[in-house]
């Protein structure tokens, strides 16, 4: 992943889809990897849309994820899966 991010074009961003089963250590690792390449790279945390038995993390866990990423990166955002809300699969 790090090699890819280093070779990626300037307008690249990272999107991490999270579920209720996502561990803080996983999010922390993704943020650290991104920060090692570029602290300014946009980093999106995207809670999964409830489908096929998947559930999004709680608001408290999302807040924790945000804090973990924002501690290492300059541009962290939480954004829902809009394509699902629009009916696009």
N, C-alpha and C positions, 0 to 999 in steps of 0.2 A: 504494500500500500504506500509506503513512504517513497519508494522509487517512482511509482506512478504519479504521486502528488508533485514530486520534484520536476517531472517531465511535463506536467499538465500546463495548459495555457494559463495566462494571467487571470482570466475571469472564471477560473474554476472555483467551485464551492464544495463543501462536504455536507452530506445529508445523512443523518443517522436516524433510522426508524426505530422507535423504542416501544416495548410492550411492558406489561406488568411483570414479565420475567427477566427484563433487562437488569443486569447488576450495575451498581455504581462503578465498580472496577472496570467494566467494559466501556462505559462512557468516558471514564477518566483516561483509559488507554487511547481511545479514539481522539480525544482532545489533545493529549500529549503528543501523539503522532502528528496531528495537524500542526500544532504549535512548533514542532521541531522543523517543519518546512516553512511555515509562514503564519505568524500570529494574527495577521490581518485577513487571512482567508475566511470568508463567510462560513459559518458553521451552523447548520440547521438541525435542531432536534425536533423530530416529527413523531408525535404519538400515533400509534397504529389506530386505524379505524376498526371498531369491533366487527370482526368477520371471522367465520370459520373457527370459532373457539378462541380467537386472539382477543385480548383485552388491553386497553391502554394503561399506562401507569397512573397512579393517583396524582392529584395536583401536588401533593407534598413531595412525591418522588420526582416529578417533573421539575419542581423548584430546586431540589437537590442536584439533579442533572445539570440544570442551568448554572448553578453556582460552581459546580466542578469544572464546567467548560469555560465559564466567564473568568475563572481564576487564571486561565492560561491563554485565552484568546480574546481578541479585541472586538469581534463581531459575532455574537451568539444570538440566535433567535429560536423561538419555539413557534412552529407553524404546523397546523393540522394538515392532513392529507386532503387537499382541496379537490384533487381529481376524483376521489371517492364521493365527496359531497356533490360533485357535478354529475355523477353517474357514469364516469369513465373508469373502466377497469384496467 
